[in-house]
Amino acid sequence: MTLANSVKGQTVCIAGIKHPMVRAQAIRFGISEGETVMIQEIIPAGPVIVRKKHQELAIGRKMAEDIQITLVN
Amino acid sequence: MTTCHGAPIKLDIGKGEQKLVLAGNPNVGKSVFFNHLTGMYVDVSNYPGTTLDISHGRYKDWVVMDTPGIYGLSSFNDEERIARDVILQADKVLNIVNALHLERDLFLTRQIIDTGVPVVVAVNMVDEAKRRGIQINFDRLQEELGVPVIPSVAVKGKGLKEVEAALPQACTGRVNQELAAEIDTVSQTTANRGEALLALEGDEGIRTAYGISQKDKREEIYLNRRECVNEIFQSVVTETTQGANFSTKLGYWMVRPITGIPILAAVLYFMYQLIGVWVAGDVVGFTEETIFQGYYEPFVRGILTGFISPDSIFGQILYGEFGLVTMTVTYVLGLLLPLVVAFYFFLSTLEDSGYLPRVAALTDRVLNYIGLNGRAIIPLILGFGCVTLATITTRLLASEREKRIAIFLLGLTIPCSAQLGVITGILASIEPGFVLMYVLIILSILIAVGMIMDRVIPGRSSDLLIELPPIRLPRLANVLKKTGIKSFAFVKEAFPLFALGSLLISVLQVSGALNALQDALAPLTVGWLGLPKESANVFIMGLVRRDFGAAGLADMTLAPYQAVVALATITLFVPCVASVLVIFKERSKKEALVMWLSTWVIAFLVGGVVAQLYAHFEQIYLTVAAFAGLMALLVGASMLFSRRKTDVSAQSASCCHSEQ
């Protein structure tokens, strides 16, 4: 499952990020592999907005398709 | 381009002096600290090879330098590269972090500490963190980092004195021992430990500059640092969760299309009412007609006629039809300044409120069609203020490809606030149908050119990854200050250019060349565009600044369709001299020249086609439909003749990689 087909309100764990450059940026933002984020909003066909603590990030759809996730309950 | 290769650049600012550098993530309140330390006397210098400004001032015997907000030291985009170079040459760093986002901000803190420079950390906005239930153990944080840590609420002046007092105690902090050992080895080839660290972290520019071929350990170092930051965070921060308050909810409404699009429409409509209707109409009516044409111009003329005859060449140049001390002053101060002030006021409010990144998220999907991502909405919106400034802002885009598309679209289709004011003034006097016609023509050009460029330019644009800062009520003092600085910069830049333009026109007029030029251009202006031959003046003036040209249109009597043709042509016509200079600085000479010449061709082609279509249909909607159809055909053709874009993931977010 990728971030792009997650559903609003889910809590997900980042399982894998394909591209090294995206991975490096994700580590800096604190959403690297193994971190847990909340799906705050999904703009139809647009970016996915994830939330971790007080930080919100908008992630473009194509990038979201490259981010593997697992569901956390 | 020098910056693209990312080799470290030596700065001239503060050469041979002790440098204190301010560093931090975006939106942490760095500027307040900067202003506090340096006082009123701040200099702004261009960064070598680019046009980005580095603010610097003095504090005691230190040179204080500001840097763009960054999330880490590396060269993922131009702003990071510049911040990297300034920070690496620092003798001391004041790192400002946001109490709300310690987990994120401390990554940069640890990275700066790893470079081996003495650091003081100011934890800012502790009041907001407290309100949101975040408790920070500052003593523990200081212990963990090994450098002085000072809590502050900079906008309220709290903690500034304490930070000042802590500056002499800046020290090198606790570094990762294993990493330090590796830095020791690499730093034998580099100029300093910071560069050695970044070389280990795979910074291409630094690796190439020193010919370092050792394995790149970015991932390992980053993960290690992240783990360490997470541990520090766990041990110093305790949180009591709180429900979403109004500003958080408002933030969601802004990005959710069903509420976000109406909010965006309302913001734009309000902006149009404020700037296009109220300022362009009532305020400018008062400043331009009453003050400048009513009092100022007769007064100046009255004085000057005593010394110089109005019929002499000097008289004509000084206070004739395009007079240097009459028309130029009236245009800049009476007509344009109120528009520019209003625009910057509005824009600074938006900037400080945290709304713009949300617009970027909302519009990301649409911008993907023209080869850009949502981030590009920021320079595009800024372009409505000043295209020159917006062109500089394109450096926040991650790839060369996006910069190329954004800069060309800015130069071609976006009218700046000065021009927009004049245009809305002219459009306000004609039927709404024609206004729509103008808007649709420009919009279809923006879309068509963007789509064609996306198809034709090789490579793929980067994806959106943007932080959405909390929605805040902007502070009036801050907004006013920004407005003041930017408006003053506008006058400083526009005045000489306007003077040059009116001097050019006056000289042409006095020498009789203007008439000859008008006749020579008649096939183009009269035959092709269907305008009166005097419209040649507008384009000659437009070469200097488009708003200057557009202002010339306001004084001509035109049929509504002629006004639309003329406005569309002048909008698409070459950007102002200042913008052109910036384009030449930001892009290669060849590319800039191609862009500049293309705007000529496109402007006259579009103007002429619209004129001919209208002459044929004699009706607004058919003309617009036919024009849009033509554009769609062009886009379709470009899709047929360019290869399809293939794999997505192979492209990187960095500027250097995107074009390889």
Interface residues (C-beta under 8 A of the other chain):
Chain A: K18 H19 P20 M21 V22 R23 A24 Q25 I27 R28 F29 G30 S32 Q40 E41 I43 P44 A45 G46 P47 I49 K52 K53 H54 Q55 E56 L57 A58 I59 G60 R61 K62 M63 E65 D66
Chain B: Y71 G72 S74 F76 L100 H101 E103 R104 F107 L108 R132 I134 R218 E219 Y222 L223 R225 R226 V229 N230 E239 G251 Y252 V255 R256 P257 P357 A360 A361 L362 D364 R365 N368 N373 G374 D463 L464 L465 I466 E467 L468 P470 V648 S649 S652 A653 S654 H657
